[in-house]
Amino acid sequence: MHCPSPASRHRDSSPPAAHRKRRSLQVTPGSVSRLLRCGQSGRCRDCGNPVEWYHRADQQPVRLHPHELPAAQVPEACRWHVSSGVAHPAGDGSSWCRLPHSVLCPARTTPPSPPELAGLRRSLAVRSRRLIDAGIFTPPPAASPQSTAPQSPFCRPARPIVQLLYVRYLASRPVDEIQCVAQTRHRHRCTTPLLAADGPGGTWTLMPAAAKSGQLALPSDVMAVYDLSRLPYAEQLRWRAQRCAQHAASSTAADLAVAEWEPFDPLRHHEHIHARLPAPVRRPGPADRARHGGRL
């Protein structure tokens, strides 16, 4: 029988603990809670699979697949690595690499996944189906550009364009569903929406949707934007930090999630451009029914 070498054990004959690979972390300078920039976990809003949020060198967030993969099995153009808590779109020369979730997300059809990653993408698609069948995840409704029928009860974009502090962002959900990212005393995420019923809000307005010269034309010359520029400066800071009024006034509440603002690019996000303002759905009244012979 093979006996381990005494040199590989402690003095009390206990086996040595396995040393895990240390991860370099970096503190987010803009966070009230000094949140560590190291793989804040979440779920993809399109497929429901786990993702990890990191920041790139340009301070923009990126979603990475939560597991490392052998670099030999990943095309060179798809390799990412994390150094000091910052994600970089390139390999670091090691035998392992990270992947952006966008190349694996089963809810996306374009651009197509590389053939080397088709098996992993299929496994994520199976997991998405199981989450849907179990009622854990509900996929967002498919957008239909050809459909002009308003949504109920309001015609509102699923991912609105919001302007605050003279910068346009693409929100991850409708304006009235944007949720505070602060942590409560019970260590849960605050469920208070940013748009308070009794507080100031923005206004929907049509703004130019101009792209840079020499680039492809956009589907519309104007787009609907939820404009917060007229709010006080402190109120716009609160929106950008994605904290409710109560937690914005508190400097001790930690951030439990990353703010979901994505800098708006009119070319990359052209499918979210809407040329008309959200408006309430007009319900047919008695006069309309009488005019149509009661068929409404």
Backbone bond lengths (Angstrom), bond angles and torsions (degrees), N, CA, C in turn:
res aa  C-N    CA-C-N  psi(-1)  N-CA   C-N-CA  omega(-1)  CA-C   N-CA-C  phi
1 M - - - 1.464 - - 1.519 108.99 -
2 H 1.296 115.64 135.31 1.464 120.71 -177.90 1.521 110.27 -78.12
3 C 1.322 116.02 129.28 1.460 121.53 178.46 1.515 108.92 -111.11
4 P 1.317 117.23 136.00 1.457 119.07 179.75 1.511 111.42 -66.02
5 S 1.255 116.40 150.28 1.458 121.94 -178.82 1.521 110.05 -65.25
6 P 1.354 116.66 136.46 1.477 118.05 178.80 1.509 112.72 -59.23
7 A 1.349 116.42 -26.78 1.456 118.52 -179.62 1.518 112.66 -68.36
8 S 1.352 115.61 -20.04 1.457 119.42 -179.13 1.517 112.92 -89.85
9 R 1.363 117.31 5.07 1.460 121.37 179.70 1.522 110.69 -118.86
10 H 1.348 114.45 162.65 1.446 120.07 175.64 1.532 109.99 -77.75
11 R 1.330 116.50 175.92 1.458 120.18 -178.02 1.518 112.53 -64.61
12 D 1.350 116.09 -27.39 1.464 118.62 178.39 1.517 112.29 -89.36
13 S 1.355 116.84 15.49 1.471 124.04 178.57 1.518 113.64 69.52
14 S 1.325 118.66 10.52 1.462 120.81 177.12 1.521 109.23 -81.24
15 P 1.333 116.96 143.85 1.467 119.60 -179.37 1.518 110.79 -67.74
16 P 1.301 117.77 146.84 1.477 119.79 178.48 1.519 110.84 -69.12
17 A 1.308 115.46 147.50 1.470 120.72 178.18 1.515 109.84 -74.18
18 A 1.329 114.82 142.34 1.460 119.70 178.49 1.527 109.65 -71.21
19 H 1.317 114.99 131.53 1.462 119.90 -178.84 1.524 109.43 -86.22
20 R 1.304 115.74 125.21 1.453 120.60 177.96 1.523 109.77 -87.12
21 K 1.309 113.83 153.00 1.451 119.79 178.31 1.519 109.29 -69.09
22 R 1.333 116.20 125.41 1.451 120.39 -178.82 1.517 110.49 -76.42
23 R 1.321 114.96 145.55 1.449 121.34 -178.82 1.523 108.69 -111.90
24 S 1.296 116.24 126.99 1.458 120.43 177.85 1.522 109.45 -75.31
25 L 1.314 116.29 132.30 1.462 121.46 -177.01 1.515 109.57 -114.99
26 Q 1.315 114.32 160.70 1.458 120.87 177.41 1.510 108.22 -141.25
27 V 1.320 116.66 138.30 1.456 121.71 -177.66 1.521 109.62 -85.15
28 T 1.313 115.77 134.53 1.449 120.35 177.18 1.522 109.46 -72.30
29 P 1.326 119.85 116.84 1.469 120.27 -175.81 1.515 113.57 -70.26
30 G 1.342 118.84 -24.38 1.448 120.62 -176.24 1.503 114.76 -91.99
31 S 1.326 118.26 1.13 1.453 120.72 -177.06 1.523 110.46 -92.31
32 V 1.333 115.64 136.31 1.460 120.28 178.20 1.514 110.57 -62.76
33 S 1.331 116.81 -35.16 1.454 120.90 -176.09 1.519 112.85 -90.70
34 R 1.350 118.45 3.55 1.456 122.31 -177.69 1.521 110.23 55.95
35 L 1.310 116.27 46.11 1.458 122.68 -176.48 1.520 110.18 -63.77
36 L 1.323 116.85 138.51 1.456 121.11 179.19 1.517 110.13 -74.52
37 R 1.322 115.13 133.43 1.462 119.70 179.23 1.513 108.22 -85.73
38 C 1.304 117.06 79.73 1.459 120.75 -179.04 1.517 109.52 -148.48
39 G 1.298 116.64 92.40 1.447 121.79 169.84 1.507 115.15 51.24
40 Q 1.318 118.84 56.97 1.456 119.67 174.80 1.517 108.23 -68.05
41 S 1.302 115.48 120.22 1.456 120.20 -172.03 1.517 111.47 -76.85
42 G 1.307 115.49 154.17 1.459 122.90 177.64 1.507 109.33 -167.32
43 R 1.314 115.66 -169.07 1.461 121.52 178.70 1.520 109.49 -128.59
44 C 1.311 115.73 144.27 1.457 120.60 177.27 1.520 108.80 -66.70
45 R 1.327 116.82 131.15 1.466 120.61 -178.56 1.521 112.17 -71.79
46 D 1.363 117.58 -14.19 1.459 120.60 -178.27 1.522 113.16 -96.70
47 C 1.346 117.62 -36.79 1.471 120.12 -176.50 1.519 113.57 -119.89
48 G 1.330 118.97 -13.75 1.451 121.76 177.59 1.505 115.68 83.25
49 N 1.336 119.42 -0.59 1.456 121.86 -178.44 1.528 110.53 -79.13
50 P 1.348 117.15 153.41 1.470 119.94 -179.77 1.527 111.45 -65.03
51 V 1.335 115.74 143.23 1.461 123.10 175.65 1.521 107.56 -137.85
52 E 1.327 115.99 165.11 1.457 122.26 173.98 1.521 108.29 -123.95
53 W 1.335 115.50 130.25 1.462 121.53 -179.27 1.522 109.72 -90.86
54 Y 1.317 115.61 128.31 1.464 122.36 172.81 1.531 108.39 -128.79
55 H 1.300 115.85 169.99 1.451 121.35 173.25 1.518 109.24 -109.60
56 R 1.322 115.43 142.11 1.452 120.71 174.92 1.524 109.47 -84.91
57 A 1.327 116.30 178.43 1.463 120.53 -179.39 1.525 111.64 -64.63
58 D 1.345 117.89 -25.15 1.463 120.97 178.52 1.521 112.26 -90.27
59 Q 1.347 116.94 15.34 1.461 124.24 176.46 1.523 113.56 72.65
60 Q 1.335 118.76 7.58 1.456 121.07 178.89 1.531 109.57 -89.24
61 P 1.333 118.25 138.96 1.465 120.07 -179.12 1.519 111.55 -74.66
62 V 1.312 115.81 152.02 1.457 122.12 177.62 1.527 108.15 -142.81
63 R 1.316 115.94 143.54 1.465 121.28 179.10 1.522 109.01 -96.90
64 L 1.326 117.05 125.16 1.452 122.32 178.95 1.523 110.04 -113.84
65 H 1.334 115.03 151.16 1.457 120.88 172.06 1.519 108.24 -62.42
66 P 1.341 118.86 135.77 1.471 119.62 -171.16 1.522 115.23 -69.94
67 H 1.321 119.77 -7.75 1.459 121.06 -176.81 1.528 110.58 -120.15
68 E 1.335 115.04 148.01 1.451 120.03 173.75 1.525 110.25 -79.58
69 L 1.326 115.69 150.66 1.463 121.64 179.71 1.521 109.25 -126.73
70 P 1.346 117.11 153.10 1.466 118.79 175.00 1.523 110.58 -60.10
71 A 1.314 116.38 129.61 1.460 120.31 -176.56 1.518 112.04 -61.69
72 A 1.333 117.58 -28.95 1.463 120.54 -179.15 1.518 111.96 -66.22
73 Q 1.347 117.84 -21.78 1.459 121.23 -178.60 1.525 112.49 -95.38
74 V 1.308 117.61 2.20 1.469 121.81 -176.14 1.515 109.10 -119.44
75 P 1.335 118.99 130.27 1.470 120.21 175.55 1.527 111.11 -56.42
76 E 1.303 116.23 146.05 1.458 120.80 -175.18 1.524 112.06 -59.81
77 A 1.342 116.97 -34.51 1.463 120.12 -178.82 1.526 112.79 -69.82
78 C 1.339 118.10 -15.96 1.464 121.46 -177.53 1.524 112.93 -102.63
79 R 1.314 118.30 1.30 1.461 120.91 -176.21 1.523 111.57 -81.20
80 W 1.320 115.06 135.03 1.455 123.18 174.41 1.527 108.29 -128.50
81 H 1.310 117.08 159.21 1.454 120.99 171.85 1.520 108.76 -143.41
82 V 1.319 115.48 158.51 1.460 122.42 -178.51 1.520 108.09 -114.95
83 S 1.320 116.09 127.09 1.451 122.50 178.73 1.520 109.20 -133.85
84 S 1.340 116.32 123.87 1.468 121.85 -178.94 1.520 111.91 54.98
85 G 1.320 116.66 36.57 1.454 121.26 177.84 1.504 115.01 79.24
86 V 1.343 118.35 4.64 1.460 122.42 -179.10 1.520 108.69 -113.80
87 A 1.338 117.02 133.83 1.464 122.53 -179.22 1.523 109.89 -88.67
88 H 1.327 115.96 135.60 1.463 122.04 -179.08 1.537 108.83 -124.91
89 P 1.345 117.79 133.08 1.477 121.12 -178.52 1.524 112.68 -79.67
90 A 1.317 116.67 65.44 1.471 122.22 177.79 1.515 108.08 -170.23
91 G 1.321 116.18 162.07 1.442 120.21 175.15 1.522 111.12 -77.92
92 D 1.331 116.39 157.92 1.464 120.29 179.32 1.519 112.06 -106.76
93 G 1.341 116.91 14.05 1.451 120.52 178.86 1.508 114.77 86.72
94 S 1.333 118.31 -5.92 1.456 121.07 178.77 1.524 110.05 -86.26
95 S 1.310 116.05 177.06 1.464 120.91 -179.01 1.522 112.40 -86.46
96 W 1.329 118.30 3.17 1.458 122.51 179.80 1.524 109.22 -127.54
97 C 1.319 116.35 154.34 1.461 120.63 -179.66 1.520 109.21 -152.11
98 R 1.307 115.91 169.79 1.453 123.32 175.64 1.522 109.14 -108.08
99 L 1.333 114.83 166.17 1.465 121.35 -178.25 1.515 109.73 -130.05
100 P 1.336 119.07 138.91 1.466 119.90 169.96 1.521 109.81 -70.96
101 H 1.306 115.49 139.30 1.462 119.14 -177.95 1.522 112.20 -63.81
102 S 1.318 117.40 -24.06 1.468 120.47 -176.12 1.526 112.45 -62.37
103 V 1.346 118.70 -28.96 1.463 120.16 -179.10 1.512 111.43 -84.02
104 L 1.348 117.85 -7.54 1.462 121.54 -179.23 1.517 112.89 -114.65
105 C 1.324 117.85 -16.15 1.467 120.96 -173.28 1.523 110.86 -58.04
106 P 1.335 118.37 118.67 1.472 120.16 -179.41 1.514 113.74 -70.12
107 A 1.341 118.00 -12.78 1.467 120.39 179.46 1.512 112.17 -81.53
108 R 1.334 117.37 -11.54 1.457 120.92 -178.99 1.519 109.96 -101.80
109 T 1.311 114.84 139.99 1.466 120.73 177.89 1.516 112.30 -106.70
110 T 1.313 117.85 -20.53 1.458 122.55 178.58 1.519 109.24 -133.77
111 P 1.326 118.12 138.20 1.455 125.93 -6.61 1.527 110.94 -74.02
112 P 1.336 118.99 154.90 1.462 120.11 -177.79 1.525 111.23 -66.32
113 S 1.325 116.00 147.40 1.452 120.76 178.39 1.518 110.26 -70.40
114 P 1.341 118.28 146.62 1.464 120.59 175.82 1.527 110.76 -60.17
115 P 1.344 118.13 148.97 1.477 120.09 -179.45 1.520 113.22 -57.35
116 E 1.339 117.94 -31.49 1.456 120.22 -178.78 1.526 112.42 -66.23
117 L 1.330 116.71 -21.52 1.464 121.14 -177.04 1.517 112.68 -106.27
118 A 1.328 117.57 9.00 1.467 120.54 -177.05 1.523 111.60 -63.59
119 G 1.347 117.75 -39.08 1.461 120.18 -179.29 1.514 112.27 -64.64
120 L 1.337 117.55 -43.38 1.457 120.69 178.57 1.521 110.78 -66.28
121 R 1.316 117.66 -36.76 1.463 120.51 178.29 1.526 110.75 -65.44
122 R 1.337 117.12 -38.15 1.477 120.35 177.86 1.523 110.34 -64.68
123 S 1.337 117.64 -39.81 1.460 119.66 179.73 1.520 111.19 -65.39
124 L 1.343 117.61 -35.63 1.456 120.10 175.81 1.522 110.98 -68.82
125 A 1.332 117.18 -34.18 1.464 119.93 177.54 1.529 110.81 -65.94
126 V 1.339 116.97 -38.97 1.467 120.56 177.21 1.532 110.08 -64.89
127 R 1.328 116.95 -40.70 1.462 119.98 179.03 1.524 110.45 -65.21
128 S 1.314 117.99 -38.72 1.460 120.43 177.56 1.516 111.09 -61.53
129 R 1.326 116.42 -42.98 1.458 120.15 179.23 1.523 111.19 -62.75
130 R 1.333 117.62 -39.25 1.460 120.25 178.40 1.516 111.47 -66.06
131 L 1.328 117.18 -39.06 1.460 120.16 177.65 1.520 111.27 -64.77
132 I 1.333 116.58 -39.36 1.463 120.37 178.88 1.531 110.55 -66.97
133 D 1.342 116.45 -44.22 1.465 120.24 -179.45 1.525 111.90 -64.60
134 A 1.341 116.50 -32.63 1.461 120.13 -179.79 1.521 112.51 -82.77
135 G 1.321 117.42 -4.72 1.455 121.06 -179.54 1.515 114.24 77.25
136 I 1.334 117.79 12.23 1.458 121.37 179.93 1.522 111.52 -80.59
137 F 1.319 116.51 -31.70 1.461 121.13 -176.29 1.519 109.64 -131.27
138 T 1.316 115.64 136.55 1.462 122.11 175.98 1.514 108.31 -119.10
139 P 1.321 119.03 114.91 1.472 120.41 -178.80 1.512 111.06 -66.44
140 P 1.327 117.67 149.46 1.466 120.19 177.73 1.515 110.58 -67.51
141 P 1.321 118.27 151.86 1.468 120.43 179.25 1.516 110.54 -64.28
142 A 1.314 115.06 143.32 1.461 120.31 179.88 1.510 110.13 -70.65
143 A 1.327 114.82 132.89 1.469 119.84 179.19 1.515 109.76 -78.94
144 S 1.317 116.59 136.34 1.459 122.35 179.50 1.519 109.12 -118.89
145 P 1.340 118.51 100.99 1.469 119.83 -177.81 1.520 113.55 -61.88
146 Q 1.343 117.05 -29.90 1.459 120.23 -178.05 1.518 112.73 -76.35
147 S 1.328 115.84 -20.51 1.453 119.29 -176.43 1.519 109.96 -81.32
148 T 1.323 116.79 127.94 1.461 122.23 178.52 1.519 111.72 -107.57
149 A 1.348 117.35 5.21 1.453 119.92 179.77 1.519 109.56 -72.41
150 P 1.333 119.07 131.16 1.463 121.35 -179.04 1.512 110.89 -69.83
151 Q 1.350 115.61 151.95 1.431 120.55 176.46 1.520 109.18 -79.29
152 S 1.314 116.47 164.26 1.451 121.52 -178.97 1.532 108.77 -116.01
153 P 1.361 117.29 139.97 1.452 127.08 0.76 1.520 113.14 -85.12
154 F 1.316 119.41 -7.83 1.452 121.96 178.83 1.516 109.01 -129.61
155 C 1.313 115.84 146.26 1.456 120.82 172.71 1.519 106.67 -81.69
156 R 1.299 117.46 98.55 1.454 121.11 -175.37 1.520 109.07 -134.78
157 P 1.322 117.85 144.95 1.455 120.68 178.82 1.525 110.95 -70.75
158 A 1.327 116.44 143.55 1.457 120.82 177.79 1.522 110.78 -69.06
159 R 1.340 117.27 -33.86 1.468 122.15 176.43 1.529 107.33 -128.39
160 P 1.318 117.52 89.08 1.470 120.11 -174.80 1.525 112.20 -74.61
161 I 1.325 114.55 158.09 1.460 122.52 173.32 1.522 107.14 -94.41
162 V 1.326 116.25 124.95 1.464 122.35 -175.38 1.522 108.69 -120.06
163 Q 1.328 115.90 135.42 1.455 120.61 176.62 1.518 109.42 -112.61
164 L 1.338 116.00 122.86 1.453 121.82 174.80 1.522 108.98 -148.12
165 L 1.316 115.77 144.21 1.461 123.09 -176.74 1.535 110.41 54.65
166 Y 1.329 115.97 35.97 1.467 124.37 177.11 1.532 112.71 63.92
167 V 1.311 117.02 23.54 1.466 122.36 177.26 1.526 107.69 -128.46
168 R 1.316 116.00 139.95 1.462 120.74 178.44 1.514 109.94 -97.61
169 Y 1.331 114.85 133.88 1.455 121.99 179.64 1.520 109.28 -124.84
170 L 1.329 115.16 155.41 1.458 121.71 172.52 1.518 107.84 -103.24
171 A 1.323 116.34 116.98 1.458 121.08 -179.65 1.521 110.32 -78.11
172 S 1.317 116.15 157.46 1.462 120.73 -178.05 1.515 112.74 -88.73
173 R 1.331 116.93 -10.01 1.476 121.39 -177.29 1.524 108.55 -155.88
174 P 1.333 119.21 168.79 1.468 120.42 178.44 1.520 112.24 -55.45
175 V 1.325 115.77 154.21 1.458 121.37 -172.90 1.518 111.49 -56.27
176 D 1.336 117.95 -44.43 1.459 120.00 -176.45 1.519 113.07 -75.96
177 E 1.353 118.65 -1.19 1.463 121.60 178.36 1.523 112.69 -110.47
178 I 1.345 117.84 0.63 1.460 120.36 178.55 1.523 108.39 -68.11
179 Q 1.314 116.64 125.42 1.455 123.19 -168.42 1.522 111.03 -108.80
180 C 1.320 116.14 147.77 1.459 122.43 177.06 1.530 109.96 -63.20
181 V 1.333 116.81 143.38 1.471 121.51 -177.80 1.523 112.13 -99.32
182 A 1.332 118.60 0.97 1.460 121.10 -176.02 1.523 111.36 -75.20
183 Q 1.318 114.78 158.20 1.459 122.06 178.93 1.517 109.98 -95.13
184 T 1.338 116.32 135.09 1.455 121.21 179.13 1.524 110.39 -84.61
185 R 1.311 116.14 177.59 1.469 120.57 178.49 1.516 112.17 -65.73
186 H 1.319 117.12 -24.53 1.463 120.83 178.29 1.527 111.83 -88.82
187 R 1.347 116.68 11.23 1.464 123.36 176.22 1.530 111.91 65.49
188 H 1.314 116.04 30.67 1.453 122.08 173.10 1.527 108.70 -114.32
189 R 1.317 115.52 162.22 1.449 119.14 177.94 1.523 109.92 -74.01
190 C 1.321 115.32 138.65 1.460 120.60 179.33 1.527 109.82 -63.41
191 T 1.313 116.31 135.99 1.462 121.82 -178.19 1.525 112.66 -97.53
192 T 1.328 118.03 4.64 1.459 121.00 -178.37 1.520 110.16 -74.67
193 P 1.330 119.30 130.64 1.469 120.69 176.44 1.514 111.18 -74.79
194 L 1.333 116.13 155.80 1.463 120.28 178.17 1.518 111.32 -68.48
195 L 1.318 116.80 -35.92 1.455 121.27 -178.42 1.522 108.72 -84.03
196 A 1.324 115.78 96.69 1.460 120.46 -179.21 1.519 110.31 -77.43
197 A 1.335 115.46 146.08 1.464 120.18 -178.29 1.521 111.42 -66.02
198 D 1.331 117.53 -32.32 1.464 120.91 -177.69 1.523 112.49 -107.20
199 G 1.330 117.62 11.55 1.445 120.36 -178.38 1.519 112.04 -110.95
200 P 1.322 117.11 173.01 1.469 120.01 180.00 1.519 110.98 -71.87
201 G 1.298 115.11 149.63 1.459 121.13 178.74 1.511 110.70 -136.04
202 G 1.304 115.61 -178.78 1.448 120.44 179.39 1.515 111.63 -89.73
203 T 1.301 115.75 -175.45 1.458 122.22 179.00 1.524 108.77 -130.35
204 W 1.309 115.54 141.00 1.456 120.29 175.99 1.531 108.76 -79.24
205 T 1.304 115.73 131.98 1.458 120.75 179.62 1.515 109.89 -147.35
206 L 1.322 116.29 157.50 1.462 121.90 177.33 1.520 108.77 -92.67
207 M 1.319 115.71 126.65 1.459 122.21 -179.79 1.519 109.78 -124.81
208 P 1.323 117.66 155.75 1.472 119.92 178.18 1.518 111.46 -61.30
209 A 1.321 114.90 139.22 1.471 121.64 178.52 1.510 108.93 -111.73
210 A 1.307 116.33 60.35 1.461 121.39 -174.48 1.512 110.39 -88.93
211 A 1.330 115.92 136.19 1.460 122.15 173.68 1.510 108.98 -97.21
212 K 1.314 116.33 172.98 1.451 120.75 179.25 1.522 110.49 -69.35
213 S 1.307 116.07 151.68 1.461 120.49 -179.14 1.518 110.37 -63.70
214 G 1.330 115.52 139.97 1.451 120.96 -179.84 1.511 114.26 88.70
215 Q 1.351 118.42 -2.14 1.450 121.29 179.81 1.522 109.71 -102.54
216 L 1.330 114.80 173.46 1.457 120.60 -177.03 1.523 110.62 -63.59
217 A 1.334 115.00 150.03 1.459 120.55 179.63 1.522 110.13 -73.11
218 L 1.320 116.43 149.38 1.452 122.36 179.46 1.519 109.78 -90.42
219 P 1.354 117.48 160.03 1.461 119.70 -178.11 1.516 114.21 -67.77
220 S 1.341 118.19 -13.93 1.459 120.88 -178.56 1.525 109.11 -151.41
221 D 1.345 115.52 153.30 1.467 120.37 178.16 1.519 112.42 -82.27
222 V 1.341 117.21 -22.74 1.457 121.63 179.58 1.524 108.49 -128.15
223 M 1.321 115.90 163.11 1.456 120.65 178.68 1.523 108.96 -148.31
224 A 1.319 114.99 151.57 1.456 121.50 179.17 1.522 109.50 -79.53
225 V 1.327 116.17 127.14 1.461 122.48 -177.64 1.525 108.19 -129.27
226 Y 1.340 115.76 134.94 1.465 120.21 173.72 1.520 107.00 -86.39
227 D 1.314 116.18 103.96 1.459 122.46 -169.97 1.523 110.65 -92.85
228 L 1.347 115.48 120.56 1.457 122.23 176.72 1.530 111.97 -108.34
229 S 1.333 116.68 10.49 1.463 120.41 -173.63 1.517 113.15 -65.80
230 R 1.325 118.43 -23.41 1.456 120.80 -177.74 1.520 112.64 -83.85
231 L 1.319 117.63 -7.64 1.459 120.05 178.13 1.526 110.37 -75.75
232 P 1.324 118.41 158.49 1.468 120.33 176.05 1.531 111.24 -57.73
233 Y 1.322 114.48 155.58 1.461 120.72 -176.72 1.533 111.45 -57.86
234 A 1.337 117.39 -42.53 1.458 120.78 179.81 1.524 111.37 -63.76
235 E 1.327 116.26 -35.69 1.469 119.19 179.31 1.521 111.15 -69.55
236 Q 1.330 117.98 -36.02 1.463 119.99 176.43 1.527 111.37 -68.70
237 L 1.320 117.03 -35.97 1.466 119.86 175.03 1.522 110.62 -62.35
238 R 1.327 116.11 -38.11 1.469 119.91 178.38 1.522 110.95 -62.52
239 W 1.317 116.90 -42.16 1.461 120.64 179.14 1.522 110.84 -65.17
240 R 1.327 116.51 -42.88 1.464 118.35 -178.60 1.530 111.68 -67.16
241 A 1.336 116.88 -35.36 1.461 120.57 175.81 1.519 111.86 -74.73
242 Q 1.332 116.94 -12.90 1.464 124.59 179.73 1.535 110.65 57.74
243 R 1.307 114.83 56.30 1.463 121.41 178.24 1.522 108.95 -131.14
244 C 1.327 116.11 141.47 1.450 120.81 178.26 1.525 109.09 -69.01
245 A 1.330 116.17 171.12 1.464 120.17 -176.24 1.520 111.78 -61.31
246 Q 1.324 117.29 -37.82 1.463 120.15 -178.58 1.522 111.47 -67.13
247 H 1.338 117.00 -45.77 1.459 119.42 -177.96 1.526 112.04 -79.18
248 A 1.333 117.84 -20.72 1.461 119.46 175.53 1.520 110.70 -68.92
249 A 1.336 116.43 -29.05 1.461 120.19 178.81 1.517 112.56 -82.97
250 S 1.334 117.30 -9.57 1.457 121.14 -179.02 1.518 109.61 -104.58
251 S 1.313 116.40 129.21 1.466 121.09 178.90 1.521 112.74 -94.75
252 T 1.336 117.75 0.00 1.461 120.88 -177.49 1.519 112.92 -102.70
253 A 1.329 118.55 -15.39 1.459 121.19 -178.94 1.527 109.77 -73.84
254 A 1.317 116.99 130.64 1.461 121.97 -178.04 1.520 110.52 -83.19
255 D 1.322 115.63 157.44 1.456 121.38 173.27 1.522 108.40 -86.46
256 L 1.328 116.52 127.66 1.451 120.70 -179.86 1.520 111.87 -97.70
257 A 1.316 118.10 -9.74 1.467 122.42 -179.49 1.517 108.28 -150.64
258 V 1.325 114.39 165.91 1.464 120.57 178.14 1.523 108.82 -84.82
259 A 1.329 116.76 139.70 1.460 119.84 174.54 1.523 109.60 -58.36
260 E 1.320 116.82 134.91 1.458 122.29 -168.88 1.521 113.83 -91.19
261 W 1.339 118.15 17.76 1.455 119.97 179.37 1.523 110.04 -73.26
262 E 1.312 116.04 134.83 1.464 121.94 175.88 1.525 108.31 -121.25
263 P 1.348 118.38 121.95 1.467 119.36 179.85 1.523 111.34 -52.89
264 F 1.316 115.76 129.05 1.460 120.92 -174.10 1.518 110.97 -77.42
265 D 1.325 115.52 129.91 1.458 123.12 174.97 1.522 106.99 -120.06
266 P 1.331 119.99 114.85 1.467 120.79 -174.75 1.521 113.91 -61.80
267 L 1.314 118.42 -21.58 1.468 120.03 179.82 1.525 111.39 -88.98
268 R 1.325 117.18 -44.88 1.467 119.12 179.64 1.522 111.84 -71.96
269 H 1.330 117.19 -28.81 1.460 120.92 -175.80 1.529 111.66 -111.83
270 H 1.316 116.52 31.38 1.469 119.44 -175.22 1.524 112.47 -63.89
271 E 1.354 117.68 -25.88 1.470 118.44 -179.58 1.510 112.46 -70.80
272 H 1.331 118.19 -12.99 1.462 121.44 179.21 1.524 112.34 -97.57
273 I 1.319 117.56 5.48 1.463 121.19 178.21 1.520 109.47 -83.21
274 H 1.317 116.47 126.17 1.464 122.51 178.44 1.524 108.33 -119.55
275 A 1.319 115.65 130.15 1.466 120.67 -174.65 1.518 113.31 -88.04
276 R 1.325 118.86 1.16 1.459 120.21 178.42 1.515 109.46 -131.35
277 L 1.331 114.80 154.05 1.455 120.72 -177.91 1.518 110.87 -76.70
278 P 1.335 117.44 144.04 1.474 119.09 173.14 1.517 110.27 -60.98
279 A 1.319 116.19 136.46 1.464 121.02 -178.35 1.516 109.35 -142.08
280 P 1.336 117.61 148.84 1.469 119.72 177.13 1.518 111.15 -61.11
281 V 1.312 114.84 148.40 1.458 120.31 177.33 1.525 109.63 -74.58
282 R 1.293 116.65 128.08 1.467 121.24 179.54 1.525 109.41 -82.23
283 R 1.317 115.29 115.40 1.456 120.35 -179.89 1.534 109.79 -84.30
284 P 1.323 118.34 141.28 1.467 120.24 179.86 1.522 111.49 -67.24
285 G 1.323 116.46 131.80 1.447 121.52 179.71 1.519 111.65 -100.13
286 P 1.322 118.04 -175.35 1.471 121.22 -179.65 1.523 112.33 -60.40
287 A 1.334 117.37 -37.17 1.467 118.94 -178.99 1.530 110.87 -66.10
288 D 1.347 116.40 -36.41 1.468 119.41 178.81 1.531 110.20 -67.50
289 R 1.332 117.05 -39.97 1.469 119.35 -179.40 1.537 109.68 -66.62
290 A 1.326 117.57 -39.69 1.456 119.60 179.77 1.525 111.00 -66.87
291 R 1.342 116.19 -36.18 1.458 119.46 -179.49 1.523 111.19 -67.17
292 H 1.320 118.03 -31.26 1.463 122.08 -178.78 1.517 112.70 -102.81
293 G 1.309 116.74 17.57 1.457 119.04 177.03 1.505 114.06 70.27
294 G 1.362 117.31 26.95 1.471 119.68 177.58 1.499 114.11 76.29
295 R 1.342 118.35 15.01 1.477 119.08 -177.64 1.515 113.19 -90.01
296 L 1.331 119.67 -0.83 1.464 121.52 179.84 1.517 110.85 -85.43
